[in-house]
Amino acid sequence: MRRISGTVRAFMAIFAVIIVLSVAIAATTGNRTNLTLPEKLIRGIFSPVGHFFWNIGREVSDFFGGLFHLSSIVEENRGLKEEVEALRSDVARLSGLESENRRLSDLLALKKSFKGRTLAANVVYRDSGNWLGTVVIDRGTEDGVKPGMAVINSLGIVGRIVTTTGSTASVLLANDPRNAMGAVTVRSRDFAIVEGVGDGTGVLRLKPLGADPDIVPGDLVVTSGLGGIYPADHIIGEVVDVDEGAYGMAKVAYVRSSVDFSRIEEVLVLLDGQRGAAK
């Protein structure tokens, strides 16, 4: 402790001498352009010491200045990250609104293309007892909805109403095996029955009614209007595969529905049945 104390005292004494001499030089120099010999000697002796302490002071200043600058950068970076997240959220929200607006516009255009009464509805949830084949909409008997009514959207045939409550209704989707509809191919005008497969893929089974059908992959299939439920000429889907029967005659074909049954959000219920056929 004594040695350390003595060293500190010696250092403080040297530092005090430096300060006194510096003040003395500054006071006696004035505006003179030339230094005296003693002044030159003193400056020569103490210049290295002064330079040493000046460098230390500059490094300390740079160090703390760097810390403050780093802290400022970290804070600015945090603020920028928050702004980016907010912008991403806004983009997602606007994208969702744009998609919803497009669907509603398409549904409105579809509604205007039908003669009879129609009713727009939202899918509120899927029936837990039949996840792949049934959805529930927010319209029911209070809105005039009854079992057997066709349900469509701008993409194609969705299904038909099977059960109702006052404010809701269950829709049996077109991909359910219990659902069948009259169909016709646009190119060859072959009549057929289209029914659900029930595997959740959106593929439907097409069974031709004629003896010599001309059905090939790529054929567009629409509703025939027969059966009294679905309107004529509303799209069902596109033929993706054909199983040939004996003598090259088509035994069964498979149609990929134009509707994505896992993403149905808004639908149109045809309250007037066949009077809801397209103009």
C-alpha atoms as an extended CHARMM CRD file, in Angstrom:
* protein
*
       279  EXT
         1         1  MET       CA              0.0000000000        0.0000000000        0.0000000000  PROA      1               0.0000000000
         2         2  ARG       CA              2.9030000000        2.4080000000        0.8270000000  PROA      2               0.0000000000
         3         3  ARG       CA              4.5880000000        1.7250000000       -2.5110000000  PROA      3               0.0000000000
         4         4  ILE       CA              1.3820000000        2.3200000000       -4.4240000000  PROA      4               0.0000000000
         5         5  SER       CA              0.6880000000        5.4650000000       -2.4420000000  PROA      5               0.0000000000
         6         6  GLY       CA              4.1910000000        6.7940000000       -3.1180000000  PROA      6               0.0000000000
         7         7  THR       CA              3.8800000000        6.1100000000       -6.8210000000  PROA      7               0.0000000000
         8         8  VAL       CA              0.5830000000        7.9310000000       -6.9700000000  PROA      8               0.0000000000
         9         9  ARG       CA              2.0380000000       10.9100000000       -5.1360000000  PROA      9               0.0000000000
        10        10  ALA       CA              5.0460000000       11.0180000000       -7.5130000000  PROA      10              0.0000000000
        11        11  PHE       CA              2.7530000000       10.8580000000      -10.5190000000  PROA      11              0.0000000000
        12        12  MET       CA              0.5820000000       13.6440000000       -9.1680000000  PROA      12              0.0000000000
        13        13  ALA       CA              3.6590000000       15.7820000000       -8.4890000000  PROA      13              0.0000000000
        14        14  ILE       CA              4.9320000000       15.3300000000      -12.0390000000  PROA      14              0.0000000000
        15        15  PHE       CA              1.5010000000       16.1100000000      -13.4160000000  PROA      15              0.0000000000
        16        16  ALA       CA              1.3290000000       19.2860000000      -11.2930000000  PROA      16              0.0000000000
        17        17  VAL       CA              4.7680000000       20.4060000000      -12.5050000000  PROA      17              0.0000000000
        18        18  ILE       CA              3.6730000000       19.8850000000      -16.0970000000  PROA      18              0.0000000000
        19        19  ILE       CA              0.5810000000       21.9920000000      -15.5440000000  PROA      19              0.0000000000
        20        20  VAL       CA              2.5420000000       24.7820000000      -13.8290000000  PROA      20              0.0000000000
        21        21  LEU       CA              5.1740000000       24.8620000000      -16.5320000000  PROA      21              0.0000000000
        22        22  SER       CA              2.5810000000       24.8350000000      -19.2660000000  PROA      22              0.0000000000
        23        23  VAL       CA              0.7710000000       27.7450000000      -17.6640000000  PROA      23              0.0000000000
        24        24  ALA       CA              4.0300000000       29.6200000000      -17.2270000000  PROA      24              0.0000000000
        25        25  ILE       CA              4.9980000000       29.1090000000      -20.8460000000  PROA      25              0.0000000000
        26        26  ALA       CA              1.6000000000       30.2110000000      -22.0380000000  PROA      26              0.0000000000
        27        27  ALA       CA              1.7100000000       33.2930000000      -19.8300000000  PROA      27              0.0000000000
        28        28  THR       CA              5.1860000000       34.4140000000      -20.8670000000  PROA      28              0.0000000000
        29        29  THR       CA              5.0310000000       33.6200000000      -24.5270000000  PROA      29              0.0000000000
        30        30  GLY       CA              2.3260000000       36.0790000000      -25.5130000000  PROA      30              0.0000000000
        31        31  ASN       CA              2.4600000000       36.9150000000      -29.1810000000  PROA      31              0.0000000000
        32        32  ARG       CA              6.1870000000       36.1640000000      -29.5710000000  PROA      32              0.0000000000
        33        33  THR       CA              7.1840000000       34.1530000000      -32.5880000000  PROA      33              0.0000000000
        34        34  ASN       CA             10.4700000000       32.8670000000      -31.0860000000  PROA      34              0.0000000000
        35        35  LEU       CA             10.9850000000       30.8470000000      -27.8900000000  PROA      35              0.0000000000
        36        36  THR       CA             13.8210000000       31.3960000000      -25.4610000000  PROA      36              0.0000000000
        37        37  LEU       CA             16.3860000000       28.6710000000      -24.8470000000  PROA      37              0.0000000000
        38        38  PRO       CA             14.8260000000       27.5890000000      -21.4850000000  PROA      38              0.0000000000
        39        39  GLU       CA             11.4050000000       27.4510000000      -23.1200000000  PROA      39              0.0000000000
        40        40  LYS       CA             12.7820000000       25.2940000000      -25.9110000000  PROA      40              0.0000000000
        41        41  LEU       CA             14.3970000000       22.9400000000      -23.3890000000  PROA      41              0.0000000000
        42        42  ILE       CA             11.2400000000       22.6410000000      -21.3320000000  PROA      42              0.0000000000
        43        43  ARG       CA              9.1360000000       22.0080000000      -24.4100000000  PROA      43              0.0000000000
        44        44  GLY       CA             11.6070000000       19.3920000000      -25.6420000000  PROA      44              0.0000000000
        45        45  ILE       CA             11.5030000000       17.5790000000      -22.3030000000  PROA      45              0.0000000000
        46        46  PHE       CA              7.7720000000       17.6390000000      -21.6820000000  PROA      46              0.0000000000
        47        47  SER       CA              6.4130000000       17.4360000000      -25.2450000000  PROA      47              0.0000000000
        48        48  PRO       CA              6.5780000000       13.5860000000      -25.2990000000  PROA      48              0.0000000000
        49        49  VAL       CA              4.7790000000       13.4730000000      -21.9390000000  PROA      49              0.0000000000
        50        50  GLY       CA              2.1000000000       15.8730000000      -23.1340000000  PROA      50              0.0000000000
        51        51  HSD       CA              1.7110000000       13.9380000000      -26.3500000000  PROA      51              0.0000000000
        52        52  PHE       CA              1.3220000000       10.7100000000      -24.3600000000  PROA      52              0.0000000000
        53        53  PHE       CA             -1.4680000000       12.1180000000      -22.2060000000  PROA      53              0.0000000000
        54        54  TRP       CA             -3.1030000000       13.7510000000      -25.2050000000  PROA      54              0.0000000000
        55        55  ASN       CA             -3.2340000000       10.3860000000      -27.0180000000  PROA      55              0.0000000000
        56        56  ILE       CA             -4.6910000000        8.7080000000      -23.9360000000  PROA      56              0.0000000000
        57        57  GLY       CA             -7.3760000000       11.3760000000      -23.7080000000  PROA      57              0.0000000000
        58        58  ARG       CA             -8.2330000000       11.0210000000      -27.3900000000  PROA      58              0.0000000000
        59        59  GLU       CA             -8.5210000000        7.2250000000      -27.1440000000  PROA      59              0.0000000000
        60        60  VAL       CA            -10.7160000000        7.4530000000      -24.0580000000  PROA      60              0.0000000000
        61        61  SER       CA            -12.9030000000       10.0060000000      -25.8090000000  PROA      61              0.0000000000
        62        62  ASP       CA            -13.1300000000        7.8210000000      -28.9200000000  PROA      62              0.0000000000
        63        63  PHE       CA            -13.9830000000        4.7500000000      -26.7920000000  PROA      63              0.0000000000
        64        64  PHE       CA            -16.8720000000        6.3680000000      -24.9540000000  PROA      64              0.0000000000
        65        65  GLY       CA            -18.0090000000        8.1030000000      -28.1120000000  PROA      65              0.0000000000
        66        66  GLY       CA            -18.0670000000        4.7190000000      -29.8350000000  PROA      66              0.0000000000
        67        67  LEU       CA            -20.1330000000        3.2490000000      -26.9970000000  PROA      67              0.0000000000
        68        68  PHE       CA            -22.7050000000        6.0200000000      -27.2730000000  PROA      68              0.0000000000
        69        69  HSD       CA            -22.7760000000        5.6250000000      -31.0640000000  PROA      69              0.0000000000
        70        70  LEU       CA            -23.2080000000        1.8400000000      -30.7630000000  PROA      70              0.0000000000
        71        71  SER       CA            -26.0640000000        2.2910000000      -28.3290000000  PROA      71              0.0000000000
        72        72  SER       CA            -27.7010000000        4.6920000000      -30.7710000000  PROA      72              0.0000000000
        73        73  ILE       CA            -27.3000000000        2.1940000000      -33.6290000000  PROA      73              0.0000000000
        74        74  VAL       CA            -28.8060000000       -0.6400000000      -31.5410000000  PROA      74              0.0000000000
        75        75  GLU       CA            -31.7970000000        1.5200000000      -30.6320000000  PROA      75              0.0000000000
        76        76  GLU       CA            -32.2440000000        2.6260000000      -34.2410000000  PROA      76              0.0000000000
        77        77  ASN       CA            -32.0120000000       -0.9970000000      -35.4310000000  PROA      77              0.0000000000
        78        78  ARG       CA            -34.6920000000       -2.0160000000      -32.9290000000  PROA      78              0.0000000000
        79        79  GLY       CA            -36.9560000000        0.7430000000      -34.1750000000  PROA      79              0.0000000000
        80        80  LEU       CA            -36.4090000000       -0.2990000000      -37.8100000000  PROA      80              0.0000000000
        81        81  LYS       CA            -37.2670000000       -3.9120000000      -36.9870000000  PROA      81              0.0000000000
        82        82  GLU       CA            -40.5170000000       -2.8070000000      -35.3610000000  PROA      82              0.0000000000
        83        83  GLU       CA            -41.3650000000       -0.7200000000      -38.4270000000  PROA      83              0.0000000000
        84        84  VAL       CA            -40.6330000000       -3.6780000000      -40.7420000000  PROA      84              0.0000000000
        85        85  GLU       CA            -42.9040000000       -5.9730000000      -38.7020000000  PROA      85              0.0000000000
        86        86  ALA       CA            -45.6560000000       -3.3510000000      -38.7560000000  PROA      86              0.0000000000
        87        87  LEU       CA            -45.2910000000       -3.0020000000      -42.5370000000  PROA      87              0.0000000000
        88        88  ARG       CA            -45.4300000000       -6.7760000000      -42.9890000000  PROA      88              0.0000000000
        89        89  SER       CA            -48.6100000000       -6.8950000000      -40.9330000000  PROA      89              0.0000000000
        90        90  ASP       CA            -50.1200000000       -4.1000000000      -43.0240000000  PROA      90              0.0000000000
        91        91  VAL       CA            -49.1770000000       -5.8800000000      -46.2690000000  PROA      91              0.0000000000
        92        92  ALA       CA            -50.7540000000       -9.1330000000      -45.0680000000  PROA      92              0.0000000000
        93        93  ARG       CA            -53.9110000000       -7.3150000000      -43.9840000000  PROA      93              0.0000000000
        94        94  LEU       CA            -54.1850000000       -5.4160000000      -47.2630000000  PROA      94              0.0000000000
        95        95  SER       CA            -53.5330000000       -8.5800000000      -49.2450000000  PROA      95              0.0000000000
        96        96  GLY       CA            -56.3210000000      -10.3280000000      -47.3390000000  PROA      96              0.0000000000
        97        97  LEU       CA            -58.6920000000       -7.4320000000      -47.9420000000  PROA      97              0.0000000000
        98        98  GLU       CA            -57.8090000000       -7.3530000000      -51.6330000000  PROA      98              0.0000000000
        99        99  SER       CA            -58.4560000000      -11.0870000000      -51.9390000000  PROA      99              0.0000000000
       100       100  GLU       CA            -61.7760000000      -10.7730000000      -50.1030000000  PROA      100             0.0000000000
       101       101  ASN       CA            -62.8110000000       -7.8320000000      -52.2630000000  PROA      101             0.0000000000
       102       102  ARG       CA            -62.0250000000       -9.7960000000      -55.4140000000  PROA      102             0.0000000000
       103       103  ARG       CA            -64.0850000000      -12.7880000000      -54.2290000000  PROA      103             0.0000000000
       104       104  LEU       CA            -67.0340000000      -10.5960000000      -53.2830000000  PROA      104             0.0000000000
       105       105  SER       CA            -66.8880000000       -8.7980000000      -56.6300000000  PROA      105             0.0000000000
       106       106  ASP       CA            -66.9180000000      -12.1430000000      -58.4490000000  PROA      106             0.0000000000
       107       107  LEU       CA            -69.8310000000      -13.3260000000      -56.3210000000  PROA      107             0.0000000000
       108       108  LEU       CA            -71.7790000000      -10.1350000000      -57.0530000000  PROA      108             0.0000000000
       109       109  ALA       CA            -71.2000000000      -10.5640000000      -60.7770000000  PROA      109             0.0000000000
       110       110  LEU       CA            -72.3940000000      -14.1680000000      -60.5020000000  PROA      110             0.0000000000
       111       111  LYS       CA            -75.4870000000      -13.0850000000      -58.5720000000  PROA      111             0.0000000000
       112       112  LYS       CA            -76.4090000000      -10.6440000000      -61.3590000000  PROA      112             0.0000000000
       113       113  SER       CA            -76.1590000000      -13.4020000000      -63.9640000000  PROA      113             0.0000000000
       114       114  PHE       CA            -79.0740000000      -15.3930000000      -62.5150000000  PROA      114             0.0000000000
       115       115  LYS       CA            -82.7750000000      -14.8360000000      -63.1130000000  PROA      115             0.0000000000
       116       116  GLY       CA            -84.2030000000      -16.1160000000      -59.8420000000  PROA      116             0.0000000000
       117       117  ARG       CA            -83.6150000000      -15.1450000000      -56.2510000000  PROA      117             0.0000000000
       118       118  THR       CA            -80.1960000000      -15.8280000000      -54.8110000000  PROA      118             0.0000000000
       119       119  LEU       CA            -78.6990000000      -15.3830000000      -51.3710000000  PROA      119             0.0000000000
       120       120  ALA       CA            -75.0560000000      -14.7030000000      -50.5020000000  PROA      120             0.0000000000
       121       121  ALA       CA            -73.6910000000      -16.5360000000      -47.4690000000  PROA      121             0.0000000000
       122       122  ASN       CA            -70.4320000000      -17.0420000000      -45.5930000000  PROA      122             0.0000000000
       123       123  VAL       CA            -68.9490000000      -20.3710000000      -44.5760000000  PROA      123             0.0000000000
       124       124  VAL       CA            -68.6770000000      -20.2010000000      -40.7920000000  PROA      124             0.0000000000
       125       125  TYR       CA            -67.2080000000      -23.6340000000      -40.0250000000  PROA      125             0.0000000000
       126       126  ARG       CA            -66.9400000000      -27.2170000000      -41.1790000000  PROA      126             0.0000000000
       127       127  ASP       CA            -69.1750000000      -29.8920000000      -39.7540000000  PROA      127             0.0000000000
       128       128  SER       CA            -67.0350000000      -31.7810000000      -37.2170000000  PROA      128             0.0000000000
       129       129  GLY       CA            -68.8660000000      -34.9970000000      -38.0390000000  PROA      129             0.0000000000
       130       130  ASN       CA            -68.0030000000      -34.8240000000      -41.7250000000  PROA      130             0.0000000000
       131       131  TRP       CA            -64.9390000000      -32.6200000000      -42.1750000000  PROA      131             0.0000000000
       132       132  LEU       CA            -64.3100000000      -33.3980000000      -45.8460000000  PROA      132             0.0000000000
       133       133  GLY       CA            -67.9070000000      -33.3930000000      -47.1010000000  PROA      133             0.0000000000
       134       134  THR       CA            -69.9160000000      -30.7290000000      -45.2510000000  PROA      134             0.0000000000
       135       135  VAL       CA            -69.6320000000      -27.0150000000      -44.4290000000  PROA      135             0.0000000000
       136       136  VAL       CA            -71.9790000000      -24.7620000000      -42.4760000000  PROA      136             0.0000000000
       137       137  ILE       CA            -73.1060000000      -21.3780000000      -43.7700000000  PROA      137             0.0000000000
       138       138  ASP       CA            -74.5550000000      -18.4230000000      -41.8550000000  PROA      138             0.0000000000
       139       139  ARG       CA            -77.9860000000      -18.5140000000      -43.5490000000  PROA      139             0.0000000000
       140       140  GLY       CA            -80.9580000000      -20.6720000000      -42.6080000000  PROA      140             0.0000000000
       141       141  THR       CA            -84.7330000000      -21.0180000000      -42.6980000000  PROA      141             0.0000000000
       142       142  GLU       CA            -85.1430000000      -17.4440000000      -41.4710000000  PROA      142             0.0000000000
       143       143  ASP       CA            -83.5550000000      -16.3920000000      -44.7900000000  PROA      143             0.0000000000
       144       144  GLY       CA            -85.6250000000      -18.7660000000      -46.9090000000  PROA      144             0.0000000000
       145       145  VAL       CA            -82.9710000000      -21.4980000000      -47.1700000000  PROA      145             0.0000000000
       146       146  LYS       CA            -84.3060000000      -25.0530000000      -47.5400000000  PROA      146             0.0000000000
       147       147  PRO       CA            -82.7940000000      -28.5320000000      -48.0530000000  PROA      147             0.0000000000
       148       148  GLY       CA            -82.1430000000      -29.3810000000      -51.6970000000  PROA      148             0.0000000000
       149       149  MET       CA            -81.1230000000      -25.8830000000      -52.7910000000  PROA      149             0.0000000000
       150       150  ALA       CA            -77.9940000000      -25.5630000000      -54.9380000000  PROA      150             0.0000000000
       151       151  VAL       CA            -74.9340000000      -23.7970000000      -53.5440000000  PROA      151             0.0000000000
       152       152  ILE       CA            -72.3750000000      -22.3450000000      -55.9590000000  PROA      152             0.0000000000
       153       153  ASN       CA            -69.6290000000      -19.7440000000      -56.1950000000  PROA      153             0.0000000000
       154       154  SER       CA            -67.8130000000      -17.9670000000      -59.0030000000  PROA      154             0.0000000000
       155       155  LEU       CA            -65.4660000000      -20.9380000000      -59.4780000000  PROA      155             0.0000000000
       156       156  GLY       CA            -68.0710000000      -23.6580000000      -59.8440000000  PROA      156             0.0000000000
       157       157  ILE       CA            -70.4840000000      -26.0260000000      -58.0980000000  PROA      157             0.0000000000
       158       158  VAL       CA            -70.0410000000      -26.1210000000      -54.3220000000  PROA      158             0.0000000000
       159       159  GLY       CA            -72.8220000000      -28.5170000000      -53.2960000000  PROA      159             0.0000000000
       160       160  ARG       CA            -76.4030000000      -28.5620000000      -52.0120000000  PROA      160             0.0000000000
       161       161  ILE       CA            -78.2290000000      -27.7690000000      -48.7660000000  PROA      161             0.0000000000
       162       162  VAL       CA            -78.9830000000      -30.8700000000      -46.6800000000  PROA      162             0.0000000000
       163       163  THR       CA            -80.0430000000      -29.5960000000      -43.2370000000  PROA      163             0.0000000000
       164       164  THR       CA            -81.0710000000      -26.2170000000      -41.8120000000  PROA      164             0.0000000000
       165       165  THR       CA            -81.6470000000      -24.3110000000      -38.5940000000  PROA      165             0.0000000000
       166       166  GLY       CA            -83.1060000000      -20.8620000000      -38.1870000000  PROA      166             0.0000000000
       167       167  SER       CA            -79.8150000000      -19.1160000000      -38.9040000000  PROA      167             0.0000000000
       168       168  THR       CA            -77.5250000000      -21.7810000000      -40.3930000000  PROA      168             0.0000000000
       169       169  ALA       CA            -77.5030000000      -24.5070000000      -43.0130000000  PROA      169             0.0000000000
       170       170  SER       CA            -75.2760000000      -27.4920000000      -43.7830000000  PROA      170             0.0000000000
       171       171  VAL       CA            -73.9510000000      -27.8390000000      -47.3220000000  PROA      171             0.0000000000
       172       172  LEU       CA            -73.0880000000      -31.2880000000      -48.6720000000  PROA      172             0.0000000000
       173       173  LEU       CA            -70.0830000000      -30.5760000000      -50.8890000000  PROA      173             0.0000000000
       174       174  ALA       CA            -69.8390000000      -31.7990000000      -54.4680000000  PROA      174             0.0000000000
       175       175  ASN       CA            -66.8190000000      -33.9600000000      -53.6100000000  PROA      175             0.0000000000
       176       176  ASP       CA            -68.8630000000      -36.0910000000      -51.1970000000  PROA      176             0.0000000000
       177       177  PRO       CA            -69.8650000000      -39.5370000000      -52.5860000000  PROA      177             0.0000000000
       178       178  ARG       CA            -73.4830000000      -38.8550000000      -51.5500000000  PROA      178             0.0000000000
       179       179  ASN       CA            -73.6410000000      -35.9390000000      -53.9710000000  PROA      179             0.0000000000
       180       180  ALA       CA            -74.3680000000      -36.4650000000      -57.6820000000  PROA      180             0.0000000000
       181       181  MET       CA            -75.3050000000      -34.0670000000      -60.4640000000  PROA      181             0.0000000000
       182       182  GLY       CA            -76.1670000000      -34.1380000000      -64.1510000000  PROA      182             0.0000000000
       183       183  ALA       CA            -73.2880000000      -33.0130000000      -66.3400000000  PROA      183             0.0000000000
       184       184  VAL       CA            -72.2920000000      -32.5470000000      -69.9600000000  PROA      184             0.0000000000
       185       185  THR       CA            -68.9120000000      -32.1510000000      -71.6400000000  PROA      185             0.0000000000
       186       186  VAL       CA            -68.5510000000      -28.8420000000      -73.4650000000  PROA      186             0.0000000000
       187       187  ARG       CA            -66.6090000000      -30.1840000000      -76.4710000000  PROA      187             0.0000000000
       188       188  SER       CA            -68.4450000000      -33.4070000000      -77.3320000000  PROA      188             0.0000000000
       189       189  ARG       CA            -71.7640000000      -32.7150000000      -75.5390000000  PROA      189             0.0000000000
       190       190  ASP       CA            -71.7080000000      -36.1200000000      -73.8600000000  PROA      190             0.0000000000
       191       191  PHE       CA            -74.1320000000      -36.3560000000      -70.9620000000  PROA      191             0.0000000000
       192       192  ALA       CA            -72.9320000000      -37.9210000000      -67.7390000000  PROA      192             0.0000000000
       193       193  ILE       CA            -73.3990000000      -38.2130000000      -64.0080000000  PROA      193             0.0000000000
       194       194  VAL       CA            -70.7260000000      -36.6170000000      -61.8030000000  PROA      194             0.0000000000
       195       195  GLU       CA            -70.3540000000      -37.7100000000      -58.1830000000  PROA      195             0.0000000000
       196       196  GLY       CA            -67.9020000000      -37.1640000000      -55.3860000000  PROA      196             0.0000000000
       197       197  VAL       CA            -65.0430000000      -39.5390000000      -54.7020000000  PROA      197             0.0000000000
       198       198  GLY       CA            -64.7140000000      -38.6290000000      -51.0340000000  PROA      198             0.0000000000
       199       199  ASP       CA            -60.9300000000      -38.7520000000      -50.7350000000  PROA      199             0.0000000000
       200       200  GLY       CA            -60.5740000000      -35.0430000000      -49.9390000000  PROA      200             0.0000000000
       201       201  THR       CA            -58.6090000000      -34.2720000000      -53.1080000000  PROA      201             0.0000000000
       202       202  GLY       CA            -61.3880000000      -32.4890000000      -54.9820000000  PROA      202             0.0000000000
       203       203  VAL       CA            -61.4760000000      -35.1400000000      -57.7000000000  PROA      203             0.0000000000
       204       204  LEU       CA            -64.9450000000      -36.1380000000      -58.9590000000  PROA      204             0.0000000000
       205       205  ARG       CA            -65.9840000000      -39.2830000000      -60.7990000000  PROA      205             0.0000000000
       206       206  LEU       CA            -67.7270000000      -38.8930000000      -64.1720000000  PROA      206             0.0000000000
       207       207  LYS       CA            -69.8970000000      -41.7190000000      -65.5150000000  PROA      207             0.0000000000
       208       208  PRO       CA            -70.9590000000      -41.2340000000      -69.1450000000  PROA      208             0.0000000000
       209       209  LEU       CA            -74.5940000000      -41.9600000000      -70.0030000000  PROA      209             0.0000000000
       210       210  GLY       CA            -74.0840000000      -42.6540000000      -73.7310000000  PROA      210             0.0000000000
       211       211  ALA       CA            -72.9290000000      -45.8990000000      -75.3150000000  PROA      211             0.0000000000
       212       212  ASP       CA            -69.9900000000      -44.3850000000      -77.1910000000  PROA      212             0.0000000000
       213       213  PRO       CA            -68.7820000000      -41.3080000000      -75.3020000000  PROA      213             0.0000000000
       214       214  ASP       CA            -66.0150000000      -39.1070000000      -76.6460000000  PROA      214             0.0000000000
       215       215  ILE       CA            -64.2760000000      -37.9140000000      -73.4950000000  PROA      215             0.0000000000
       216       216  VAL       CA            -60.5780000000      -37.0700000000      -73.2520000000  PROA      216             0.0000000000
       217       217  PRO       CA            -58.3680000000      -35.3670000000      -70.6450000000  PROA      217             0.0000000000
       218       218  GLY       CA            -58.7040000000      -31.6170000000      -70.8380000000  PROA      218             0.0000000000
       219       219  ASP       CA            -62.4310000000      -31.6410000000      -71.5900000000  PROA      219             0.0000000000
       220       220  LEU       CA            -64.3960000000      -29.0240000000      -69.6770000000  PROA      220             0.0000000000
       221       221  VAL       CA            -67.4220000000      -30.3620000000      -67.8030000000  PROA      221             0.0000000000
       222       222  VAL       CA            -70.4500000000      -28.2350000000      -66.8720000000  PROA      222             0.0000000000
       223       223  THR       CA            -73.8380000000      -28.9100000000      -65.3100000000  PROA      223             0.0000000000
       224       224  SER       CA            -76.5490000000      -30.1750000000      -67.6420000000  PROA      224             0.0000000000
       225       225  GLY       CA            -79.4430000000      -28.6010000000      -65.7440000000  PROA      225             0.0000000000
       226       226  LEU       CA            -81.1310000000      -32.0110000000      -65.4350000000  PROA      226             0.0000000000
       227       227  GLY       CA            -82.2370000000      -33.1590000000      -62.0110000000  PROA      227             0.0000000000
       228       228  GLY       CA            -83.9110000000      -29.9530000000      -60.8570000000  PROA      228             0.0000000000
       229       229  ILE       CA            -81.1950000000      -28.7720000000      -58.4260000000  PROA      229             0.0000000000
       230       230  TYR       CA            -78.1810000000      -27.3050000000      -60.1880000000  PROA      230             0.0000000000
       231       231  PRO       CA            -78.4310000000      -24.6150000000      -62.9050000000  PROA      231             0.0000000000
       232       232  ALA       CA            -77.3920000000      -25.4700000000      -66.4350000000  PROA      232             0.0000000000
       233       233  ASP       CA            -73.9720000000      -24.5820000000      -67.8550000000  PROA      233             0.0000000000
       234       234  HSD       CA            -72.2600000000      -23.8350000000      -64.5350000000  PROA      234             0.0000000000
       235       235  ILE       CA            -68.7120000000      -25.1480000000      -64.4700000000  PROA      235             0.0000000000
       236       236  ILE       CA            -67.9090000000      -28.3770000000      -62.6120000000  PROA      236             0.0000000000
       237       237  GLY       CA            -64.2990000000      -28.9520000000      -63.5800000000  PROA      237             0.0000000000
       238       238  GLU       CA            -61.8650000000      -30.4480000000      -66.0790000000  PROA      238             0.0000000000
       239       239  VAL       CA            -61.3020000000      -34.0750000000      -67.0540000000  PROA      239             0.0000000000
       240       240  VAL       CA            -57.8760000000      -35.1950000000      -65.8450000000  PROA      240             0.0000000000
       241       241  ASP       CA            -58.0000000000      -38.9500000000      -66.5170000000  PROA      241             0.0000000000
       242       242  VAL       CA            -60.0730000000      -41.4910000000      -68.4320000000  PROA      242             0.0000000000
       243       243  ASP       CA            -60.2900000000      -45.2220000000      -67.7250000000  PROA      243             0.0000000000
       244       244  GLU       CA            -60.9910000000      -47.0780000000      -70.9400000000  PROA      244             0.0000000000
       245       245  GLY       CA            -63.4810000000      -49.9200000000      -70.8250000000  PROA      245             0.0000000000
       246       246  ALA       CA            -63.9090000000      -52.7670000000      -73.2570000000  PROA      246             0.0000000000
       247       247  TYR       CA            -63.3610000000      -51.9760000000      -76.9570000000  PROA      247             0.0000000000
       248       248  GLY       CA            -61.8400000000      -48.6140000000      -76.0780000000  PROA      248             0.0000000000
       249       249  MET       CA            -65.1140000000      -47.2360000000      -74.7480000000  PROA      249             0.0000000000
       250       250  ALA       CA            -64.7980000000      -44.8720000000      -71.8010000000  PROA      250             0.0000000000
       251       251  LYS       CA            -65.9370000000      -46.6000000000      -68.6520000000  PROA      251             0.0000000000
       252       252  VAL       CA            -65.3030000000      -43.7950000000      -66.2040000000  PROA      252             0.0000000000
       253       253  ALA       CA            -63.4800000000      -40.4670000000      -66.1900000000  PROA      253             0.0000000000
       254       254  TYR       CA            -62.1140000000      -38.3180000000      -63.3910000000  PROA      254             0.0000000000
       255       255  VAL       CA            -62.7170000000      -34.6010000000      -63.1390000000  PROA      255             0.0000000000
       256       256  ARG       CA            -60.7530000000      -32.1390000000      -61.0280000000  PROA      256             0.0000000000
       257       257  SER       CA            -63.2480000000      -29.7120000000      -59.5590000000  PROA      257             0.0000000000
       258       258  SER       CA            -62.7600000000      -26.0320000000      -60.3120000000  PROA      258             0.0000000000
       259       259  VAL       CA            -63.6200000000      -25.3560000000      -56.6530000000  PROA      259             0.0000000000
       260       260  ASP       CA            -61.0200000000      -25.7180000000      -53.9140000000  PROA      260             0.0000000000
       261       261  PHE       CA            -63.2430000000      -27.2870000000      -51.2620000000  PROA      261             0.0000000000
       262       262  SER       CA            -60.7000000000      -26.6320000000      -48.5080000000  PROA      262             0.0000000000
       263       263  ARG       CA            -60.8300000000      -22.8500000000      -49.0800000000  PROA      263             0.0000000000
       264       264  ILE       CA            -64.4890000000      -22.0310000000      -49.5450000000  PROA      264             0.0000000000
       265       265  GLU       CA            -65.3860000000      -18.7420000000      -47.8170000000  PROA      265             0.0000000000
       266       266  GLU       CA            -68.3430000000      -17.1120000000      -49.6300000000  PROA      266             0.0000000000
       267       267  VAL       CA            -71.1000000000      -18.8870000000      -51.5480000000  PROA      267             0.0000000000
       268       268  LEU       CA            -74.3550000000      -18.1850000000      -53.3570000000  PROA      268             0.0000000000
       269       269  VAL       CA            -77.5160000000      -20.1170000000      -52.5130000000  PROA      269             0.0000000000
       270       270  LEU       CA            -80.0430000000      -20.4480000000      -55.3710000000  PROA      270             0.0000000000
       271       271  LEU       CA            -83.3990000000      -19.9400000000      -53.6410000000  PROA      271             0.0000000000
       272       272  ASP       CA            -85.4550000000      -20.5260000000      -56.7910000000  PROA      272             0.0000000000
       273       273  GLY       CA            -83.9350000000      -23.7720000000      -58.0070000000  PROA      273             0.0000000000
       274       274  GLN       CA            -84.0300000000      -24.0730000000      -61.7890000000  PROA      274             0.0000000000
       275       275  ARG       CA            -85.4120000000      -20.5540000000      -62.0930000000  PROA      275             0.0000000000
       276       276  GLY       CA            -81.9390000000      -19.6070000000      -60.8970000000  PROA      276             0.0000000000
       277       277  ALA       CA            -80.4190000000      -20.9090000000      -64.1060000000  PROA      277             0.0000000000
       278       278  ALA       CA            -78.0130000000      -18.5990000000      -65.8480000000  PROA      278             0.0000000000
       279       279  LYS       CA            -79.4440000000      -16.1490000000      -68.3730000000  PROA      279             0.0000000000
